[in-house]
Amino acid sequence: MNALADESVFSQIAHWNQAQELRAPRTKDIFNKNLEEALDIRRSQHSLITLRKRRDHIDFSSNDFLSLSSSGQLREAFLEELGRHPDFSLGSTGSRLLDGNHDYFEALEDEIAAFHGAERALIVNSGFEGNSAIFSAIPRPGDVVVFDELVHASVHEGMARCSAMVRQSFRHNCVDSLRDTLEMVHESQPLVQRGQRTVLIAVESVYSMEGDFCPLAELVEAAQEVFPKRNFQFIVDEAHTTGVVGEKGVGLVSSLGLQKEIAIRLHTFSKALGASGVRNMLINHARPITFTTAASFPTLAAVKSVYGLLASGKTEPSRLRLYDLIRLFYKEITGNPAYEEVRDEGIISIPMADDWESQTYLTHIVAVLTEPRHNYFLSLHLQLLRFWVFPVDPPAVPKGTSRVRVVFHANATEQQVIDLAEAIIEWAKEMLEIKQSGKEGTLPTAAQQVYKITSVTPRFDQFQ
């Protein structure tokens, strides 16, 4: 499989490389110089983030898992919903607590709660805002928050403003680590031990950078063993399971039948699900909700359109096809004769691949780990083949786990998935040849092509 010269990719990479040039030394006014010095720390590591424009490539990056947006299915349902309300207002006119609430809003929340088997629902403007609101308002003085070490940054944002007296992490997806952490909390916190305060446990149903499922049922069982008074509650971020996991895409909690065991769920389109007390607490004490303009009618209509498609079963063919494509990818890449060698030599690692056939659930997110900075080489290789993927580095992921994040979509073709698996192995074999030759400063072919056309001098220290 040969890389194709794609001018848009070269242009974008040239722009990114240009953005990595140090600027503080040539900036004179002190205000901007101080800002550039802070940014130069990232530039010196070749890790300054720049905004990218979407390209006409094969999408293995976006969150359009079911391809509802790209297929036009959602657009059609959305326009029909708007047509049923021709006199709608474009703006929401204020916060939810003032002028932003109305019958359509509350009816949609009731519909969402019913779909997910929850008592009540509350719509907020974004997932980040939702987590920030939950974790800043729900923990009460004396409560304890225990969280998976890989929870989203928005959880940390909320916890930084919460009233909990203790915040403690446990090892990612490790039931034993959670149990040990809860036992430590039980022994060290008298109010918790007496059942007078609550332990809130924060997890994600699917972790967005790891692509692995939370062992939710086992975690709940461990918490029940440690706290016989049941003064614990789980808060589950379902951002990457809504529409994808369970019949009609109800999410992990509902598919496991754990609705009554989970206090709060955060779903995509930023819907917080829980009991009436949770909803009232957020309305009264969550500053991201109190002081934020409510969602507009078109936004609500889009959410309603999605839930109409889910509830009607119209998205089931896409959901099932998505899983077929994920299985095809794992079959192709693990079945390649070179896979075990490049994996054992540390060229790539795909944590979810090795036992994929025994997994109860497979996620649409696949992390392809590489040696530090080599993820940039892999992403260049794939982008030149028109696969739209991007490298991810710490602190977005744990140190030593640089990766290319691959996200599958229902509208991909079988051949595109096969080609993707082949392209990853092709790059890994080239990197293995470089490693075995003893010339580890040698750039792989795609990177050489990019640097030649963009006239950028590579900094070898960044890629060793």
Steps between C-alpha positions, in 0.01 A plus 500: 500500500671818383450845650309741281617857460221706655560874486251575779680266740840650417362852545351416837819332622709796382269733694532283810881490475518874450295547815768312699762771441599687818357852514579647840858608413372725220199637691561841658200614703495331840134391497530296180856392583377335821226321306742384232747373762226276639412379149868450415517225761267300279669614181835379632343156540335517156163471674327835444141428404359670191149492360446279197247535222295195409617335179335275247671194640384164634371584846661298778505789745166672561231413756238433232507129596168405340562731203169673569640840404695396192223277364236772513272284717516745791466803273176365356354424843611839631339693216177304549503590869552868422214479249267388779583822687514773234479785751802394707737760641866483406624622838423368847472854646672420829619246751285204593417661835369818340343505152658192343260231621189386310271202439703361208812497720334306781317260269832414332662436837215265590548318169874462558449373855249241380733381223784436745283370783577793731274688739583847367728670249658842475641641177812716513701656221802268477651189649781701656247733656296204621789332682619829637151569637456152647831484682493857626144489636415143602776415756400638839735606782642182651434287192781316321556476125681189371580501130665291231843648428408552133172690541448798272653841572151641554461282810817649645373845411187438706681333789729801535196701610315237701444475877621140538758465775691222320563430130681175426576318176522126437685312225328499166226239471648303792235347727755407767640854503151644543430260784826591675431871455148468637625301798755773572226762484273290724773461762628860493175698482282457813196676350511272198549196722189593701299543181460876550685606186507367144780364281452604137674274247578651159557278195442503124316223320753522215823696537545729206876463459540136606197359318430257784185427697455558869434173695200676650313203647814379678575849632149534639529160668832601661346819638207305644742269682690787661198716587218284640317822596500576125615858554670509162380612159642457149520780244550357150605699195333327202622745238637226275229237542181694426352370176769232471475258794193293585178452309414824319812656654366547853853501646700270724307561823165411349639207301634351826171567682676721755274805472400483867860461614631815330418843642599712200577433134640750254408424139609655175319817400575579866207343676535438872271221619412426859244541774295809579732600782798500265315711245390754760850515646651579164237763424559672833873458559681434171647829382562371143123455475383798709704756307489350149254583224263210441518288186318651201199339334699377194744327735217333689334401173824333388518304826136397468561389142786276606295341776213449259734308269639293788162417653348405163779250433603680181860520620529126576636404154774762541578389855531135400705585193737702718578190706550292185762750381678501838519119498628509142779738599616282789482190284708662225767656716555209740489255211779677313816283503710795620273606787652295780856597409437876489298473821767298683771741382304792648439675168125509560266382772122471469386409852149396400609284205665195649189351665237675292307182418430433870378851580133544594508850355724655237528876474519718193814669641834328438827624649808416294792560736850573372837599636514869608454736204475215253125554509565809287670284239208256499244777467697651208510161332124454538409856406692474175283197426197723569411346836393783730666417835711694748777442755427536872766570761526561876347667693187397308613140559733350764873553461661239279181418310522720191254375243294551189131495586279324247122541511274279289182611326206312359536644149854371446534226242649158568782576256586824681529310828715230338722769344536676835619183675743432214633856512572483874691175459683638196627793707589277795707270276693798366569624853616153599741492206642838608538376856672178398736685266640696793421831324227621735546861391369407156159640416234269357396556140183701561679737737785548252247584231323753721817670620635520145187661355437732796870599521502439873820380664408219739629508856619145553514536879123528500452160340747275680 
